[in-house]
Amino acid sequence: MKLVRRFKSLAPADRPQDQSFDGTTLRFEVIEHGGEYDDAMPQAIKVTDTQDRSCIYVPLSQEGQVVDSRASAVADED
């Protein structure tokens, strides 16, 4: 069994904010590389704003494997 720590969602005011709405006021930092394949794909990216608020984005994974979220998308039927 794998224990996963769940965190409460951040309120919008606590999330990194981009005042210009084009990403120019945000800093991006690659935390780690690697994963299932031998490539340079980032496995964690830290985003920080001008007020030093930050969050870390990681790919979705299930049982240690990265999940392709596009593959699980359901097509709209009219």
PDB file of N, CA, C and O in Angstrom, chain B, residues numbered from 101:
ATOM      1  N   MET B 101       0.843  -1.172   0.000  1.00  0.00           N
ATOM      2  CA  MET B 101       0.000   0.000   0.000  1.00  0.00           C
ATOM      3  C   MET B 101       0.895   1.244   0.000  1.00  0.00           C
ATOM      4  O   MET B 101       1.908   1.298   0.696  1.00  0.00           O
ATOM      5  N   LYS B 102       0.505   2.220  -0.780  1.00  0.00           N
ATOM      6  CA  LYS B 102       1.251   3.472  -0.867  1.00  0.00           C
ATOM      7  C   LYS B 102       0.431   4.576  -0.202  1.00  0.00           C
ATOM      8  O   LYS B 102      -0.728   4.797  -0.556  1.00  0.00           O
ATOM      9  N   LEU B 103       1.032   5.258   0.750  1.00  0.00           N
ATOM     10  CA  LEU B 103       0.356   6.367   1.405  1.00  0.00           C
ATOM     11  C   LEU B 103       0.604   7.645   0.629  1.00  0.00           C
ATOM     12  O   LEU B 103       1.737   7.942   0.249  1.00  0.00           O
ATOM     13  N   VAL B 104      -0.444   8.392   0.398  1.00  0.00           N
ATOM     14  CA  VAL B 104      -0.352   9.640  -0.349  1.00  0.00           C
ATOM     15  C   VAL B 104      -0.838  10.756   0.546  1.00  0.00           C
ATOM     16  O   VAL B 104      -1.929  10.674   1.111  1.00  0.00           O
ATOM     17  N   ARG B 105      -0.051  11.784   0.678  1.00  0.00           N
ATOM     18  CA  ARG B 105      -0.454  12.927   1.490  1.00  0.00           C
ATOM     19  C   ARG B 105      -1.275  13.883   0.634  1.00  0.00           C
ATOM     20  O   ARG B 105      -0.815  14.344  -0.411  1.00  0.00           O
ATOM     21  N   ARG B 106      -2.453  14.167   1.067  1.00  0.00           N
ATOM     22  CA  ARG B 106      -3.347  15.071   0.348  1.00  0.00           C
ATOM     23  C   ARG B 106      -3.333  16.424   1.037  1.00  0.00           C
ATOM     24  O   ARG B 106      -3.377  16.505   2.264  1.00  0.00           O
ATOM     25  N   PHE B 107      -3.272  17.480   0.249  1.00  0.00           N
ATOM     26  CA  PHE B 107      -3.260  18.836   0.774  1.00  0.00           C
ATOM     27  C   PHE B 107      -4.548  19.543   0.382  1.00  0.00           C
ATOM     28  O   PHE B 107      -5.116  19.276  -0.677  1.00  0.00           O
ATOM     29  N   LYS B 108      -5.000  20.435   1.234  1.00  0.00           N
ATOM     30  CA  LYS B 108      -6.158  21.260   0.929  1.00  0.00           C
ATOM     31  C   LYS B 108      -5.802  22.190  -0.229  1.00  0.00           C
ATOM     32  O   LYS B 108      -4.676  22.680  -0.304  1.00  0.00           O
ATOM     33  N   SER B 109      -6.742  22.433  -1.124  1.00  0.00           N
ATOM     34  CA  SER B 109      -6.501  23.336  -2.249  1.00  0.00           C
ATOM     35  C   SER B 109      -6.190  24.738  -1.751  1.00  0.00           C
ATOM     36  O   SER B 109      -6.752  25.199  -0.757  1.00  0.00           O
ATOM     37  N   LEU B 110      -5.287  25.406  -2.453  1.00  0.00           N
ATOM     38  CA  LEU B 110      -4.953  26.791  -2.097  1.00  0.00           C
ATOM     39  C   LEU B 110      -6.065  27.729  -2.532  1.00  0.00           C
ATOM     40  O   LEU B 110      -6.653  27.570  -3.602  1.00  0.00           O
ATOM     41  N   ALA B 111      -6.340  28.698  -1.692  1.00  0.00           N
ATOM     42  CA  ALA B 111      -7.285  29.749  -2.067  1.00  0.00           C
ATOM     43  C   ALA B 111      -6.670  30.555  -3.208  1.00  0.00           C
ATOM     44  O   ALA B 111      -5.446  30.672  -3.266  1.00  0.00           O
ATOM     45  N   PRO B 112      -7.462  31.109  -4.108  1.00  0.00           N
ATOM     46  CA  PRO B 112      -6.908  31.875  -5.227  1.00  0.00           C
ATOM     47  C   PRO B 112      -5.920  32.963  -4.789  1.00  0.00           C
ATOM     48  O   PRO B 112      -4.936  33.210  -5.487  1.00  0.00           O
ATOM     49  N   ALA B 113      -6.162  33.610  -3.658  1.00  0.00           N
ATOM     50  CA  ALA B 113      -5.260  34.673  -3.196  1.00  0.00           C
ATOM     51  C   ALA B 113      -3.907  34.130  -2.751  1.00  0.00           C
ATOM     52  O   ALA B 113      -2.933  34.880  -2.698  1.00  0.00           O
ATOM     53  N   ASP B 114      -3.828  32.833  -2.427  1.00  0.00           N
ATOM     54  CA  ASP B 114      -2.577  32.221  -1.970  1.00  0.00           C
ATOM     55  C   ASP B 114      -1.766  31.607  -3.098  1.00  0.00           C
ATOM     56  O   ASP B 114      -0.605  31.247  -2.907  1.00  0.00           O
ATOM     57  N   ARG B 115      -2.367  31.486  -4.263  1.00  0.00           N
ATOM     58  CA  ARG B 115      -1.680  30.893  -5.411  1.00  0.00           C
ATOM     59  C   ARG B 115      -0.778  31.924  -6.071  1.00  0.00           C
ATOM     60  O   ARG B 115      -1.033  33.125  -5.971  1.00  0.00           O
ATOM     61  N   PRO B 116       0.286  31.462  -6.752  1.00  0.00           N
ATOM     62  CA  PRO B 116       1.099  32.414  -7.506  1.00  0.00           C
ATOM     63  C   PRO B 116       0.243  33.184  -8.502  1.00  0.00           C
ATOM     64  O   PRO B 116      -0.602  32.603  -9.183  1.00  0.00           O
ATOM     65  N   GLN B 117       0.464  34.489  -8.586  1.00  0.00           N
ATOM     66  CA  GLN B 117      -0.325  35.350  -9.454  1.00  0.00           C
ATOM     67  C   GLN B 117       0.565  35.961 -10.537  1.00  0.00           C
ATOM     68  O   GLN B 117       1.713  36.323 -10.281  1.00  0.00           O
ATOM     69  N   ASP B 118       0.030  36.069 -11.724  1.00  0.00           N
ATOM     70  CA  ASP B 118       0.733  36.675 -12.851  1.00  0.00           C
ATOM     71  C   ASP B 118       0.031  37.988 -13.183  1.00  0.00           C
ATOM     72  O   ASP B 118      -0.989  37.998 -13.872  1.00  0.00           O
ATOM     73  N   GLN B 119       0.586  39.100 -12.686  1.00  0.00           N
ATOM     74  CA  GLN B 119      -0.070  40.394 -12.847  1.00  0.00           C
ATOM     75  C   GLN B 119      -0.243  40.795 -14.304  1.00  0.00           C
ATOM     76  O   GLN B 119      -1.199  41.493 -14.640  1.00  0.00           O
ATOM     77  N   SER B 120       0.661  40.367 -15.169  1.00  0.00           N
ATOM     78  CA  SER B 120       0.595  40.770 -16.568  1.00  0.00           C
ATOM     79  C   SER B 120      -0.223  39.798 -17.428  1.00  0.00           C
ATOM     80  O   SER B 120      -0.500  40.083 -18.594  1.00  0.00           O
ATOM     81  N   PHE B 121      -0.610  38.653 -16.856  1.00  0.00           N
ATOM     82  CA  PHE B 121      -1.377  37.619 -17.559  1.00  0.00           C
ATOM     83  C   PHE B 121      -0.658  37.048 -18.786  1.00  0.00           C
ATOM     84  O   PHE B 121      -1.298  36.499 -19.683  1.00  0.00           O
ATOM     85  N   ASP B 122       0.676  37.178 -18.823  1.00  0.00           N
ATOM     86  CA  ASP B 122       1.413  36.593 -19.946  1.00  0.00           C
ATOM     87  C   ASP B 122       2.641  35.794 -19.486  1.00  0.00           C
ATOM     88  O   ASP B 122       3.455  35.372 -20.308  1.00  0.00           O
ATOM     89  N   GLY B 123       2.767  35.590 -18.170  1.00  0.00           N
ATOM     90  CA  GLY B 123       3.867  34.791 -17.636  1.00  0.00           C
ATOM     91  C   GLY B 123       5.150  35.534 -17.385  1.00  0.00           C
ATOM     92  O   GLY B 123       6.092  34.946 -16.853  1.00  0.00           O
ATOM     93  N   THR B 124       5.235  36.813 -17.745  1.00  0.00           N
ATOM     94  CA  THR B 124       6.492  37.537 -17.593  1.00  0.00           C
ATOM     95  C   THR B 124       6.839  37.847 -16.144  1.00  0.00           C
ATOM     96  O   THR B 124       8.004  38.104 -15.840  1.00  0.00           O
ATOM     97  N   THR B 125       5.860  37.829 -15.239  1.00  0.00           N
ATOM     98  CA  THR B 125       6.155  38.121 -13.829  1.00  0.00           C
ATOM     99  C   THR B 125       6.356  36.849 -13.013  1.00  0.00           C
ATOM    100  O   THR B 125       6.522  36.921 -11.795  1.00  0.00           O
ATOM    101  N   LEU B 126       6.344  35.694 -13.656  1.00  0.00           N
ATOM    102  CA  LEU B 126       6.546  34.427 -12.967  1.00  0.00           C
ATOM    103  C   LEU B 126       7.952  33.896 -13.210  1.00  0.00           C
ATOM    104  O   LEU B 126       8.535  34.115 -14.272  1.00  0.00           O
ATOM    105  N   ARG B 127       8.493  33.191 -12.211  1.00  0.00           N
ATOM    106  CA  ARG B 127       9.779  32.495 -12.356  1.00  0.00           C
ATOM    107  C   ARG B 127       9.494  30.997 -12.390  1.00  0.00           C
ATOM    108  O   ARG B 127       8.709  30.490 -11.589  1.00  0.00           O
ATOM    109  N   PHE B 128      10.123  30.304 -13.306  1.00  0.00           N
ATOM    110  CA  PHE B 128       9.958  28.865 -13.456  1.00  0.00           C
ATOM    111  C   PHE B 128      11.282  28.186 -13.148  1.00  0.00           C
ATOM    112  O   PHE B 128      12.329  28.607 -13.639  1.00  0.00           O
ATOM    113  N   GLU B 129      11.239  27.138 -12.336  1.00  0.00           N
ATOM    114  CA  GLU B 129      12.449  26.411 -11.959  1.00  0.00           C
ATOM    115  C   GLU B 129      12.172  24.918 -12.089  1.00  0.00           C
ATOM    116  O   GLU B 129      11.200  24.413 -11.527  1.00  0.00           O
ATOM    117  N   VAL B 130      13.021  24.214 -12.824  1.00  0.00           N
ATOM    118  CA  VAL B 130      12.883  22.761 -12.950  1.00  0.00           C
ATOM    119  C   VAL B 130      13.472  22.132 -11.691  1.00  0.00           C
ATOM    120  O   VAL B 130      14.629  22.375 -11.347  1.00  0.00           O
ATOM    121  N   ILE B 131      12.664  21.320 -11.005  1.00  0.00           N
ATOM    122  CA  ILE B 131      13.096  20.695  -9.761  1.00  0.00           C
ATOM    123  C   ILE B 131      13.814  19.377 -10.021  1.00  0.00           C
ATOM    124  O   ILE B 131      14.869  19.126  -9.440  1.00  0.00           O
ATOM    125  N   GLU B 132      13.261  18.538 -10.880  1.00  0.00           N
ATOM    126  CA  GLU B 132      13.903  17.257 -11.177  1.00  0.00           C
ATOM    127  C   GLU B 132      13.577  16.805 -12.597  1.00  0.00           C
ATOM    128  O   GLU B 132      12.555  17.177 -13.174  1.00  0.00           O
ATOM    129  N   HIS B 133      14.475  15.996 -13.134  1.00  0.00           N
ATOM    130  CA  HIS B 133      14.302  15.406 -14.459  1.00  0.00           C
ATOM    131  C   HIS B 133      14.219  13.897 -14.295  1.00  0.00           C
ATOM    132  O   HIS B 133      14.421  13.359 -13.207  1.00  0.00           O
ATOM    133  N   GLY B 134      13.923  13.242 -15.380  1.00  0.00           N
ATOM    134  CA  GLY B 134      13.953  11.786 -15.350  1.00  0.00           C
ATOM    135  C   GLY B 134      12.597  11.201 -15.608  1.00  0.00           C
ATOM    136  O   GLY B 134      11.851  11.662 -16.472  1.00  0.00           O
ATOM    137  N   GLY B 135      12.285  10.169 -14.840  1.00  0.00           N
ATOM    138  CA  GLY B 135      11.013   9.493 -15.023  1.00  0.00           C
ATOM    139  C   GLY B 135      11.194   8.166 -15.708  1.00  0.00           C
ATOM    140  O   GLY B 135      12.266   7.564 -15.662  1.00  0.00           O
ATOM    141  N   GLU B 136      10.148   7.723 -16.335  1.00  0.00           N
ATOM    142  CA  GLU B 136      10.125   6.398 -16.948  1.00  0.00           C
ATOM    143  C   GLU B 136      11.063   6.288 -18.150  1.00  0.00           C
ATOM    144  O   GLU B 136      11.628   5.222 -18.392  1.00  0.00           O
ATOM    145  N   TYR B 137      11.235   7.368 -18.902  1.00  0.00           N
ATOM    146  CA  TYR B 137      12.035   7.335 -20.126  1.00  0.00           C
ATOM    147  C   TYR B 137      13.325   8.117 -19.945  1.00  0.00           C
ATOM    148  O   TYR B 137      13.397   9.044 -19.138  1.00  0.00           O
ATOM    149  N   ASP B 138      14.349   7.727 -20.712  1.00  0.00           N
ATOM    150  CA  ASP B 138      15.641   8.388 -20.664  1.00  0.00           C
ATOM    151  C   ASP B 138      15.594   9.637 -21.540  1.00  0.00           C
ATOM    152  O   ASP B 138      16.025   9.619 -22.693  1.00  0.00           O
ATOM    153  N   ASP B 139      15.064  10.722 -20.975  1.00  0.00           N
ATOM    154  CA  ASP B 139      14.986  11.973 -21.719  1.00  0.00           C
ATOM    155  C   ASP B 139      15.152  13.137 -20.746  1.00  0.00           C
ATOM    156  O   ASP B 139      15.401  12.925 -19.560  1.00  0.00           O
ATOM    157  N   ALA B 140      15.021  14.323 -21.227  1.00  0.00           N
ATOM    158  CA  ALA B 140      15.217  15.505 -20.403  1.00  0.00           C
ATOM    159  C   ALA B 140      13.891  16.137 -19.968  1.00  0.00           C
ATOM    160  O   ALA B 140      13.845  17.323 -19.643  1.00  0.00           O
ATOM    161  N   MET B 141      12.816  15.348 -19.963  1.00  0.00           N
ATOM    162  CA  MET B 141      11.504  15.870 -19.596  1.00  0.00           C
ATOM    163  C   MET B 141      11.464  16.213 -18.109  1.00  0.00           C
ATOM    164  O   MET B 141      11.777  15.365 -17.273  1.00  0.00           O
ATOM    165  N   PRO B 142      11.083  17.446 -17.768  1.00  0.00           N
ATOM    166  CA  PRO B 142      10.983  17.801 -16.348  1.00  0.00           C
ATOM    167  C   PRO B 142       9.899  16.977 -15.654  1.00  0.00           C
ATOM    168  O   PRO B 142       8.834  16.743 -16.225  1.00  0.00           O
ATOM    169  N   GLN B 143      10.168  16.543 -14.436  1.00  0.00           N
ATOM    170  CA  GLN B 143       9.191  15.798 -13.658  1.00  0.00           C
ATOM    171  C   GLN B 143       8.585  16.642 -12.542  1.00  0.00           C
ATOM    172  O   GLN B 143       7.633  16.216 -11.887  1.00  0.00           O
ATOM    173  N   ALA B 144       9.128  17.827 -12.324  1.00  0.00           N
ATOM    174  CA  ALA B 144       8.560  18.762 -11.357  1.00  0.00           C
ATOM    175  C   ALA B 144       9.020  20.167 -11.726  1.00  0.00           C
ATOM    176  O   ALA B 144      10.199  20.390 -12.004  1.00  0.00           O
ATOM    177  N   ILE B 145       8.080  21.113 -11.727  1.00  0.00           N
ATOM    178  CA  ILE B 145       8.381  22.504 -12.063  1.00  0.00           C
ATOM    179  C   ILE B 145       7.835  23.387 -10.957  1.00  0.00           C
ATOM    180  O   ILE B 145       6.662  23.286 -10.597  1.00  0.00           O
ATOM    181  N   LYS B 146       8.685  24.253 -10.415  1.00  0.00           N
ATOM    182  CA  LYS B 146       8.273  25.191  -9.366  1.00  0.00           C
ATOM    183  C   LYS B 146       8.002  26.548 -10.013  1.00  0.00           C
ATOM    184  O   LYS B 146       8.832  27.066 -10.760  1.00  0.00           O
ATOM    185  N   VAL B 147       6.838  27.117  -9.720  1.00  0.00           N
ATOM    186  CA  VAL B 147       6.444  28.429 -10.240  1.00  0.00           C
ATOM    187  C   VAL B 147       6.375  29.392  -9.060  1.00  0.00           C
ATOM    188  O   VAL B 147       5.721  29.105  -8.058  1.00  0.00           O
ATOM    189  N   THR B 148       7.054  30.540  -9.180  1.00  0.00           N
ATOM    190  CA  THR B 148       7.095  31.541  -8.112  1.00  0.00           C
ATOM    191  C   THR B 148       6.713  32.894  -8.685  1.00  0.00           C
ATOM    192  O   THR B 148       7.124  33.249  -9.790  1.00  0.00           O
ATOM    193  N   ASP B 149       5.916  33.656  -7.919  1.00  0.00           N
ATOM    194  CA  ASP B 149       5.513  34.987  -8.380  1.00  0.00           C
ATOM    195  C   ASP B 149       6.336  36.070  -7.695  1.00  0.00           C
ATOM    196  O   ASP B 149       7.249  35.764  -6.927  1.00  0.00           O
ATOM    197  N   THR B 150       6.018  37.340  -7.968  1.00  0.00           N
ATOM    198  CA  THR B 150       6.810  38.459  -7.442  1.00  0.00           C
ATOM    199  C   THR B 150       6.675  38.625  -5.930  1.00  0.00           C
ATOM    200  O   THR B 150       7.516  39.273  -5.307  1.00  0.00           O
ATOM    201  N   GLN B 151       5.628  38.048  -5.329  1.00  0.00           N
ATOM    202  CA  GLN B 151       5.463  38.119  -3.880  1.00  0.00           C
ATOM    203  C   GLN B 151       5.996  36.863  -3.189  1.00  0.00           C
ATOM    204  O   GLN B 151       5.711  36.632  -2.014  1.00  0.00           O
ATOM    205  N   ASP B 152       6.757  36.065  -3.907  1.00  0.00           N
ATOM    206  CA  ASP B 152       7.410  34.845  -3.424  1.00  0.00           C
ATOM    207  C   ASP B 152       6.438  33.721  -3.063  1.00  0.00           C
ATOM    208  O   ASP B 152       6.800  32.822  -2.304  1.00  0.00           O
ATOM    209  N   ARG B 153       5.219  33.754  -3.587  1.00  0.00           N
ATOM    210  CA  ARG B 153       4.305  32.628  -3.446  1.00  0.00           C
ATOM    211  C   ARG B 153       4.705  31.617  -4.504  1.00  0.00           C
ATOM    212  O   ARG B 153       5.062  31.990  -5.621  1.00  0.00           O
ATOM    213  N   SER B 154       4.646  30.343  -4.158  1.00  0.00           N
ATOM    214  CA  SER B 154       5.067  29.330  -5.129  1.00  0.00           C
ATOM    215  C   SER B 154       4.226  28.073  -5.010  1.00  0.00           C
ATOM    216  O   SER B 154       3.554  27.835  -4.006  1.00  0.00           O
ATOM    217  N   CYS B 155       4.283  27.281  -6.061  1.00  0.00           N
ATOM    218  CA  CYS B 155       3.681  25.952  -6.056  1.00  0.00           C
ATOM    219  C   CYS B 155       4.517  25.075  -6.986  1.00  0.00           C
ATOM    220  O   CYS B 155       5.255  25.567  -7.840  1.00  0.00           O
ATOM    221  N   ILE B 156       4.382  23.781  -6.798  1.00  0.00           N
ATOM    222  CA  ILE B 156       5.142  22.822  -7.600  1.00  0.00           C
ATOM    223  C   ILE B 156       4.164  21.984  -8.407  1.00  0.00           C
ATOM    224  O   ILE B 156       3.228  21.406  -7.856  1.00  0.00           O
ATOM    225  N   TYR B 157       4.382  21.922  -9.698  1.00  0.00           N
ATOM    226  CA  TYR B 157       3.564  21.131 -10.603  1.00  0.00           C
ATOM    227  C   TYR B 157       4.298  19.837 -10.934  1.00  0.00           C
ATOM    228  O   TYR B 157       5.475  19.860 -11.293  1.00  0.00           O
ATOM    229  N   VAL B 158       3.606  18.716 -10.814  1.00  0.00           N
ATOM    230  CA  VAL B 158       4.168  17.408 -11.143  1.00  0.00           C
ATOM    231  C   VAL B 158       3.198  16.700 -12.089  1.00  0.00           C
ATOM    232  O   VAL B 158       2.001  16.986 -12.065  1.00  0.00           O
ATOM    233  N   PRO B 159       3.694  15.780 -12.919  1.00  0.00           N
ATOM    234  CA  PRO B 159       2.783  15.068 -13.814  1.00  0.00           C
ATOM    235  C   PRO B 159       1.884  14.115 -13.023  1.00  0.00           C
ATOM    236  O   PRO B 159       2.273  13.616 -11.967  1.00  0.00           O
ATOM    237  N   LEU B 160       0.693  13.870 -13.537  1.00  0.00           N
ATOM    238  CA  LEU B 160      -0.207  12.895 -12.927  1.00  0.00           C
ATOM    239  C   LEU B 160       0.430  11.515 -13.029  1.00  0.00           C
ATOM    240  O   LEU B 160       0.997  11.157 -14.061  1.00  0.00           O
ATOM    241  N   SER B 161       0.331  10.753 -11.960  1.00  0.00           N
ATOM    242  CA  SER B 161       0.866   9.394 -12.016  1.00  0.00           C
ATOM    243  C   SER B 161      -0.058   8.449 -11.268  1.00  0.00           C
ATOM    244  O   SER B 161      -0.800   8.848 -10.370  1.00  0.00           O
ATOM    245  N   GLN B 162       0.010   7.190 -11.665  1.00  0.00           N
ATOM    246  CA  GLN B 162      -0.763   6.141 -11.029  1.00  0.00           C
ATOM    247  C   GLN B 162       0.129   4.923 -10.924  1.00  0.00           C
ATOM    248  O   GLN B 162       0.657   4.440 -11.926  1.00  0.00           O
ATOM    249  N   GLU B 163       0.297   4.429  -9.711  1.00  0.00           N
ATOM    250  CA  GLU B 163       1.165   3.281  -9.435  1.00  0.00           C
ATOM    251  C   GLU B 163       2.572   3.499  -9.990  1.00  0.00           C
ATOM    252  O   GLU B 163       3.175   2.578 -10.540  1.00  0.00           O
ATOM    253  N   GLY B 164       3.090   4.713  -9.846  1.00  0.00           N
ATOM    254  CA  GLY B 164       4.443   5.025 -10.270  1.00  0.00           C
ATOM    255  C   GLY B 164       4.625   5.311 -11.743  1.00  0.00           C
ATOM    256  O   GLY B 164       5.738   5.616 -12.171  1.00  0.00           O
ATOM    257  N   GLN B 165       3.570   5.224 -12.532  1.00  0.00           N
ATOM    258  CA  GLN B 165       3.649   5.479 -13.967  1.00  0.00           C
ATOM    259  C   GLN B 165       2.958   6.793 -14.287  1.00  0.00           C
ATOM    260  O   GLN B 165       1.871   7.067 -13.778  1.00  0.00           O
ATOM    261  N   VAL B 166       3.588   7.609 -15.131  1.00  0.00           N
ATOM    262  CA  VAL B 166       2.981   8.869 -15.542  1.00  0.00           C
ATOM    263  C   VAL B 166       1.767   8.573 -16.402  1.00  0.00           C
ATOM    264  O   VAL B 166       1.823   7.731 -17.299  1.00  0.00           O
ATOM    265  N   VAL B 167       0.663   9.270 -16.126  1.00  0.00           N
ATOM    266  CA  VAL B 167      -0.594   9.060 -16.830  1.00  0.00           C
ATOM    267  C   VAL B 167      -0.729  10.088 -17.945  1.00  0.00           C
ATOM    268  O   VAL B 167      -0.536  11.284 -17.726  1.00  0.00           O
ATOM    269  N   ASP B 168      -1.063   9.614 -19.139  1.00  0.00           N
ATOM    270  CA  ASP B 168      -1.335  10.505 -20.260  1.00  0.00           C
ATOM    271  C   ASP B 168      -2.788  10.927 -20.153  1.00  0.00           C
ATOM    272  O   ASP B 168      -3.684  10.180 -20.544  1.00  0.00           O
ATOM    273  N   SER B 169      -3.028  12.127 -19.622  1.00  0.00           N
ATOM    274  CA  SER B 169      -4.404  12.561 -19.370  1.00  0.00           C
ATOM    275  C   SER B 169      -5.196  12.723 -20.671  1.00  0.00           C
ATOM    276  O   SER B 169      -6.424  12.627 -20.660  1.00  0.00           O
ATOM    277  N   ARG B 170      -4.517  12.965 -21.772  1.00  0.00           N
ATOM    278  CA  ARG B 170      -5.226  13.087 -23.051  1.00  0.00           C
ATOM    279  C   ARG B 170      -5.802  11.756 -23.476  1.00  0.00           C
ATOM    280  O   ARG B 170      -6.856  11.714 -24.111  1.00  0.00           O
ATOM    281  N   ALA B 171      -5.129  10.665 -23.139  1.00  0.00           N
ATOM    282  CA  ALA B 171      -5.594   9.343 -23.540  1.00  0.00           C
ATOM    283  C   ALA B 171      -6.872   8.947 -22.810  1.00  0.00           C
ATOM    284  O   ALA B 171      -7.632   8.108 -23.294  1.00  0.00           O
ATOM    285  N   SER B 172      -7.109   9.548 -21.651  1.00  0.00           N
ATOM    286  CA  SER B 172      -8.296   9.179 -20.890  1.00  0.00           C
ATOM    287  C   SER B 172      -9.443  10.156 -21.102  1.00  0.00           C
ATOM    288  O   SER B 172     -10.489  10.028 -20.466  1.00  0.00           O
ATOM    289  N   ALA B 173      -9.262  11.130 -21.987  1.00  0.00           N
ATOM    290  CA  ALA B 173     -10.321  12.100 -22.260  1.00  0.00           C
ATOM    291  C   ALA B 173     -11.457  11.424 -23.003  1.00  0.00           C
ATOM    292  O   ALA B 173     -11.231  10.577 -23.867  1.00  0.00           O
ATOM    293  N   VAL B 174     -12.665  11.800 -22.664  1.00  0.00           N
ATOM    294  CA  VAL B 174     -13.842  11.236 -23.319  1.00  0.00           C
ATOM    295  C   VAL B 174     -14.304  12.217 -24.391  1.00  0.00           C
ATOM    296  O   VAL B 174     -14.459  13.409 -24.125  1.00  0.00           O
ATOM    297  N   ALA B 175     -14.517  11.724 -25.578  1.00  0.00           N
ATOM    298  CA  ALA B 175     -14.972  12.571 -26.679  1.00  0.00           C
ATOM    299  C   ALA B 175     -16.428  12.972 -26.460  1.00  0.00           C
ATOM    300  O   ALA B 175     -17.248  12.159 -26.035  1.00  0.00           O
ATOM    301  N   ASP B 176     -16.734  14.220 -26.751  1.00  0.00           N
ATOM    302  CA  ASP B 176     -18.118  14.701 -26.654  1.00  0.00           C
ATOM    303  C   ASP B 176     -18.937  14.112 -27.778  1.00  0.00           C
ATOM    304  O   ASP B 176     -18.509  14.083 -28.932  1.00  0.00           O
ATOM    305  N   GLU B 177     -20.109  13.646 -27.431  1.00  0.00           N
ATOM    306  CA  GLU B 177     -21.012  13.130 -28.447  1.00  0.00           C
ATOM    307  C   GLU B 177     -22.207  14.058 -28.555  1.00  0.00           C
ATOM    308  O   GLU B 177     -22.849  14.361 -27.549  1.00  0.00           O
ATOM    309  N   ASP B 178     -22.511  14.510 -29.749  1.00  0.00           N
ATOM    310  CA  ASP B 178     -23.637  15.433 -29.937  1.00  0.00           C
ATOM    311  C   ASP B 178     -24.946  14.706 -29.993  1.00  0.00           C
ATOM    312  O   ASP B 178     -25.994  15.333 -30.147  1.00  0.00           O
TER     313      ASP B 178
END
